[in-house]
Each structure stands twice: as structure tokens, then as C-alpha cells.
């Protein structure tokens, strides 16, 4: 092997500086893409929760239309309450015959406000959000006033 071939063979690898530069560029690109992905993922979970809450609200309306009374709990949408015949109940009202959990694995809360007047029945479905704690800013609800604030 002559000296020219030895020099070429020696220069075939990457220097430490080149490797570090490429790694820095990759880290910057990954952080930009990763931040966008996690934002998109969080938004998609909220959208899924809102869709599920709308479905539960429609099930409550269906329950009321079939039975003539409001459900006492969210479980009444999938199993007939005690004292109600299967024929009158005519359910389940939720797909799959079970109450879904929110995208974070927590149970939804059902609250029906009618103030003694069924024509003004307000159905409120709530999710405690990603942290599972009720009463903070990541909570989701079907209550119109709170949706406009978010």
C-alpha cells in the first residue's frame, strides 16, 4: 500500500464534530415534531371526549323519550333501573351496552337539572380531563356556559 492509499483509508470515517452536528440537527427536528405531535394528540383526546359526551347526551334524550322519565344515573342507560320492565326500558341506549370511559380512563358524570319542569331539562355530562381531578381548567362539560369559556 502506498502513502496515498493510506491517507484515503484514514479519511473515510466521520469526525467527532460531524457526528455531533448531525445529532444536534436530529434532536432539534425531533423536538419540533414531537411537540406538534403531543399537542395534536392532546387535542384529539379532547375531541374524542366531546364526541362521547354528545353520544351520552343523545342516549339520555332517547331514554327520556322511550320511558317518559329521566335516568337517575348514567348506568340506567345500559341496564334497566329497578322497578322498570325490560319492555318499558327498551334499552340499552349506549352502543356496546356499556358506559364508555373518557379517553383518560375515567368515568363520566351525568347531572340532569330540570327544576321540576321537564321541558327545561338541562343534561350535563362531565369529564374530569387528563388529570382526573374535578374542578380545574382541564375539565370538559356539555354545559354551554363553560364550553364558551374554554
C-alpha positions in Angstrom: 0.0 0.0 0.0 1.4 3.3 -0.9 1.1 6.5 1.1 -1.8 7.9 -1.0 -3.9 4.8 -0.3 -3.2 5.0 3.4 -4.3 8.7 3.5 -7.6 7.9 1.8 -8.3 5.0 4.1 -7.6 7.2 7.1 -10.1 9.9 5.9 -13.0 7.5 5.3 -14.6 8.0 8.8 -16.6 10.9 10.3 -15.0 13.3 12.7 -16.5 13.7 16.2 -17.6 17.2 15.2 -19.5 16.0 12.2 -21.3 13.3 14.3 -22.2 15.8 17.0 -23.5 18.3 14.4 -25.8 15.7 12.8 -27.0 14.6 16.2 -27.8 18.2 17.2 -29.8 18.7 14.0 -31.7 15.5 14.6 -32.5 16.5 18.2 -33.8 19.9 17.1 -36.0 18.3 14.4 -37.3 15.6 16.8 -38.2 18.2 19.4 -40.2 20.3 16.8 -42.0 17.3 15.5 -42.6 15.8 19.0 -44.1 19.0 20.4 -46.5 19.2 17.5 -47.4 15.5 17.9 -48.2 15.8 21.6 -50.3 18.9 21.0 -52.2 17.1 18.3 -52.7 14.1 20.5 -54.0 16.1 23.4 -56.5 17.9 21.2 -57.7 14.6 19.7 -58.4 13.2 23.1 -60.5 16.3 24.0 -62.4 15.9 20.7 -63.0 12.2 21.4 -64.3 13.1 24.9 -66.6 15.7 23.4 -68.0 13.2 20.9 -68.6 10.6 23.6 -70.3 13.2 25.8 -72.6 14.1 22.9 -73.4 10.4 22.4 -74.3 10.1 26.1 -76.5 13.2 25.9 -78.3 11.7 23.0 -78.8 8.5 24.8 -80.3 10.4 27.8 -82.7 12.0 25.4 -83.6 8.7 23.9 -84.1 7.2 27.3 -86.4 10.0 28.3 -88.4 9.7 25.0 -88.9 5.9 25.5 -89.6 5.8 29.2 -91.1 9.2 30.0 -88.7 9.8 32.8 -85.1 10.9 33.2 -82.4 8.4 34.2 -81.3 8.5 37.8 -77.8 7.6 36.9 -75.6 7.0 33.8 -75.9 3.3 34.4 -79.7 3.5 33.7 -78.7 3.9 30.0 -77.2 0.4 29.8 -79.2 -1.6 32.5 -82.8 -1.1 33.4 -83.3 0.6 36.8 -85.0 -1.5 39.5 -88.8 -1.5 39.2 -88.8 -0.8 35.4 -89.7 -3.6 33.0 -87.4 -4.5 30.1 -90.2 -3.7 27.7 -90.7 -0.2 29.1 -86.9 0.4 29.3 -86.3 -0.7 25.7 -82.5 -0.2 26.0 -79.6 -0.3 26.1 -79.2 3.3 24.9 -75.4 3.3 24.5 -73.5 1.4 21.8 -72.0 -1.8 23.1 -74.3 -1.9 26.1 -71.7 -0.3 28.4 -70.9 3.2 29.6 -67.7 4.4 28.0 -64.8 5.8 29.9 -63.3 9.1 28.9 -60.1 9.0 26.8 -58.1 9.2 30.0 -59.8 6.1 31.6 -62.1 8.0 34.0 -65.9 7.7 34.3 -68.2 10.4 33.0 -70.5 12.1 35.4 -74.2 12.7 34.5 -76.2 15.5 36.0 -79.7 16.4 34.9 -81.2 19.8 36.0 -84.9 20.2 35.3 -86.0 22.3 38.3 -89.3 20.4 38.3 -90.0 21.3 34.7 -89.1 18.6 32.2 -89.4 20.9 29.3 -86.4 22.8 30.6 -84.3 19.7 31.3 -80.6 20.5 31.1 -78.4 17.5 30.6 -74.8 18.0 31.8 -72.2 15.4 31.1 -68.8 16.0 32.7 -65.3 14.6 32.3 -62.5 15.5 34.8 -60.0 15.7 32.0 -56.5 14.3 31.7 -55.6 14.7 35.4 -58.8 13.1 36.7 -59.3 15.9 39.2 -62.7 17.7 39.3 -62.9 21.4 39.3 -59.8 22.6 37.4 -59.2 24.0 34.0 -58.8 20.7 32.1 -62.4 19.6 32.9 -64.8 19.1 30.0 -68.5 19.5 30.1 -71.6 19.8 27.9 -72.8 22.8 29.9 -72.9 25.7 27.3 -71.6 28.5 29.5 -68.4 26.6 30.4 -67.8 25.4 26.8 -67.7 29.0 25.6 -65.1 29.9 28.2 -62.6 27.3 27.0 
